[in-house]
Structure formats: structure tokens, C-alpha cells
Amino acid sequence: MSQLQIEEYYLEAMDNLEYGEMVEAKRLFEKIIHESPEYGRAYNYLGWIYHRYFYDFALADEMYRMAIKYAGDFPLTYLNYIYLLVETDKWEHLKYILDKAIKICGIKRSVIYYHYGRLYEHNENFDVALEFYCRGMKATVEERELEQFRESIERCNSKNFNEKKWNSVII
């Protein structure tokens, strides 16, 4: 199969995704991978389908890893994979992916900073979480994101204050 045919299948699969025809999109992405096993973007979308529609998190994880292996410069894979890692509580792997994602051209930096903040907040390192939430605020121009960062900062400050207050009571 020629590269042109592969790209035509890819565009057709993307159209199917847009129109909610997941079965056909999945079939086409699988066909692309069968014919061109190093076509990384197809792995990303298969990962997304397994993640969002089949809730097969293990297979989604495998697909995202393959997507990064073969198309490591495709920003959407990192964003999708980050959401999977957060949803499945794989915080230990999240930092590694965030560190890779932040270097990708075209990635939405505010989203990456937000997830760094979530990672550090989850690990109860509130000061570092606050730093990333502040970076995210500076990186965005979207009001919805600004509000999300404000809420995260308020939540972290509350947790941080409560932890310090609690420690002073114990001592």
C-alpha cells in the first residue's frame, strides 16, 4: 500500500471520528497500522478510542506508548495520554510524560502546567503545585482556563494553610 493510500485512510478515519462512527474509524486505524506499523498518529487515535469508548485503559496505554514511539512530536498524543494517566492514578509515570510533553512544539503549555500542578498537589507538595498553577495562568489567554487556575490556587492555598496550621497544633 502506498503512502498516499495510507494518508487517504487516515483522513477517512478522521472523518469517521468527527461524525461519531467509531467502529469504522477504529477499523481504518487498525488497517493503517497493519499496513504501516510505524504510523504513530493512528496509534494515538486508537488509544483515544480504547480510552474513551471501550474503557480499556491497558490497551489505551499501550497505544499511546506506541504513538509516542513512532510519532513523538505529535502534541495530541501527550495530551490524551496525560488524561489517561490522571484518570488511572498513574502519577508516577505522569511526570515523565509531562517532562517530554513540555518540549513538544505546538503543545498547549498551559495544559501541561496545569497537570504539573495537579501532580504536585496530589503528592502534597503544595508550594511547587502553586508555582505551576501560576505559570499556567501566565501561559493562557482563555478565561475558562484562568478560572480553573484560580480555583486550583485557592484549593492549594487552603490545603497548604491547613497542613501548616495542623502541624503547628501537633507541635
Contacts in CASP RR format, 6 or more apart in sequence:
PFRMAT RR
TARGET T0000
AUTHOR 0000-0000-0000
METHOD contacts of the structure
MODEL  1
MSQLQIEEYYLEAMDNLEYGEMVEAKRLFEKIIHESPEYGRAYNYLGWIY
HRYFYDFALADEMYRMAIKYAGDFPLTYLNYIYLLVETDKWEHLKYILDK
AIKICGIKRSVIYYHYGRLYEHNENFDVALEFYCRGMKATVEERELEQFR
ESIERCNSKNFNEKKWNSVII
1 35 0 8 1.000
1 36 0 8 1.000
3 36 0 8 1.000
5 35 0 8 1.000
6 32 0 8 1.000
6 35 0 8 1.000
6 36 0 8 1.000
6 39 0 8 1.000
9 28 0 8 1.000
9 31 0 8 1.000
9 32 0 8 1.000
9 35 0 8 1.000
10 28 0 8 1.000
10 32 0 8 1.000
10 39 0 8 1.000
10 41 0 8 1.000
10 42 0 8 1.000
12 28 0 8 1.000
13 24 0 8 1.000
13 25 0 8 1.000
13 28 0 8 1.000
13 29 0 8 1.000
13 32 0 8 1.000
13 42 0 8 1.000
13 45 0 8 1.000
14 25 0 8 1.000
14 45 0 8 1.000
16 22 0 8 1.000
16 24 0 8 1.000
16 25 0 8 1.000
16 28 0 8 1.000
17 25 0 8 1.000
17 45 0 8 1.000
22 49 0 8 1.000
22 53 0 8 1.000
25 45 0 8 1.000
25 49 0 8 1.000
26 46 0 8 1.000
26 49 0 8 1.000
29 42 0 8 1.000
29 43 0 8 1.000
29 45 0 8 1.000
29 46 0 8 1.000
29 49 0 8 1.000
30 42 0 8 1.000
30 46 0 8 1.000
32 39 0 8 1.000
32 42 0 8 1.000
33 39 0 8 1.000
33 42 0 8 1.000
33 43 0 8 1.000
33 46 0 8 1.000
36 42 0 8 1.000
38 70 0 8 1.000
39 70 0 8 1.000
39 71 0 8 1.000
40 66 0 8 1.000
40 67 0 8 1.000
40 69 0 8 1.000
40 70 0 8 1.000
40 71 0 8 1.000
40 72 0 8 1.000
40 74 0 8 1.000
40 77 0 8 1.000
41 67 0 8 1.000
41 71 0 8 1.000
41 74 0 8 1.000
41 77 0 8 1.000
43 63 0 8 1.000
43 64 0 8 1.000
43 66 0 8 1.000
43 67 0 8 1.000
43 70 0 8 1.000
43 71 0 8 1.000
43 77 0 8 1.000
44 63 0 8 1.000
44 64 0 8 1.000
44 67 0 8 1.000
44 71 0 8 1.000
44 74 0 8 1.000
44 76 0 8 1.000
44 77 0 8 1.000
44 80 0 8 1.000
46 63 0 8 1.000
47 59 0 8 1.000
47 60 0 8 1.000
47 63 0 8 1.000
47 64 0 8 1.000
47 67 0 8 1.000
47 80 0 8 1.000
48 60 0 8 1.000
48 80 0 8 1.000
50 56 0 8 1.000
50 57 0 8 1.000
50 59 0 8 1.000
50 60 0 8 1.000
50 63 0 8 1.000
51 57 0 8 1.000
51 60 0 8 1.000
51 80 0 8 1.000
51 83 0 8 1.000
51 84 0 8 1.000
54 60 0 8 1.000
57 84 0 8 1.000
57 87 0 8 1.000
57 88 0 8 1.000
60 84 0 8 1.000
61 81 0 8 1.000
61 84 0 8 1.000
61 88 0 8 1.000
61 90 0 8 1.000
64 77 0 8 1.000
64 80 0 8 1.000
64 81 0 8 1.000
64 84 0 8 1.000
65 81 0 8 1.000
67 74 0 8 1.000
67 77 0 8 1.000
67 81 0 8 1.000
68 77 0 8 1.000
68 78 0 8 1.000
68 81 0 8 1.000
68 100 0 8 1.000
71 77 0 8 1.000
72 104 0 8 1.000
73 104 0 8 1.000
73 105 0 8 1.000
74 104 0 8 1.000
75 101 0 8 1.000
75 104 0 8 1.000
75 105 0 8 1.000
75 106 0 8 1.000
75 107 0 8 1.000
75 108 0 8 1.000
78 97 0 8 1.000
78 100 0 8 1.000
78 101 0 8 1.000
78 104 0 8 1.000
78 107 0 8 1.000
78 112 0 8 1.000
79 101 0 8 1.000
79 107 0 8 1.000
79 108 0 8 1.000
79 111 0 8 1.000
81 97 0 8 1.000
82 94 0 8 1.000
82 97 0 8 1.000
82 98 0 8 1.000
82 101 0 8 1.000
82 111 0 8 1.000
82 112 0 8 1.000
82 115 0 8 1.000
84 90 0 8 1.000
85 91 0 8 1.000
85 93 0 8 1.000
85 94 0 8 1.000
85 97 0 8 1.000
86 94 0 8 1.000
86 115 0 8 1.000
86 118 0 8 1.000
91 119 0 8 1.000
91 122 0 8 1.000
91 123 0 8 1.000
94 115 0 8 1.000
94 119 0 8 1.000
95 116 0 8 1.000
95 119 0 8 1.000
98 112 0 8 1.000
98 115 0 8 1.000
98 116 0 8 1.000
98 119 0 8 1.000
101 107 0 8 1.000
101 112 0 8 1.000
102 109 0 8 1.000
102 112 0 8 1.000
109 136 0 8 1.000
109 139 0 8 1.000
110 136 0 8 1.000
110 137 0 8 1.000
110 139 0 8 1.000
110 140 0 8 1.000
110 142 0 8 1.000
110 145 0 8 1.000
110 149 0 8 1.000
113 132 0 8 1.000
113 133 0 8 1.000
113 135 0 8 1.000
113 136 0 8 1.000
113 139 0 8 1.000
114 132 0 8 1.000
114 133 0 8 1.000
114 136 0 8 1.000
114 145 0 8 1.000
114 148 0 8 1.000
114 149 0 8 1.000
114 152 0 8 1.000
116 129 0 8 1.000
116 132 0 8 1.000
116 135 0 8 1.000
117 128 0 8 1.000
117 129 0 8 1.000
117 132 0 8 1.000
117 133 0 8 1.000
117 152 0 8 1.000
118 129 0 8 1.000
118 152 0 8 1.000
119 129 0 8 1.000
120 126 0 8 1.000
120 128 0 8 1.000
120 129 0 8 1.000
120 132 0 8 1.000
121 129 0 8 1.000
121 152 0 8 1.000
121 155 0 8 1.000
121 156 0 8 1.000
121 159 0 8 1.000
124 159 0 8 1.000
124 163 0 8 1.000
126 156 0 8 1.000
126 157 0 8 1.000
126 159 0 8 1.000
126 160 0 8 1.000
126 163 0 8 1.000
127 160 0 8 1.000
129 152 0 8 1.000
129 156 0 8 1.000
130 153 0 8 1.000
130 156 0 8 1.000
130 157 0 8 1.000
130 160 0 8 1.000
133 149 0 8 1.000
133 152 0 8 1.000
133 153 0 8 1.000
133 156 0 8 1.000
134 149 0 8 1.000
134 153 0 8 1.000
136 145 0 8 1.000
136 149 0 8 1.000
137 146 0 8 1.000
137 149 0 8 1.000
137 150 0 8 1.000
137 153 0 8 1.000
140 146 0 8 1.000
140 149 0 8 1.000
END
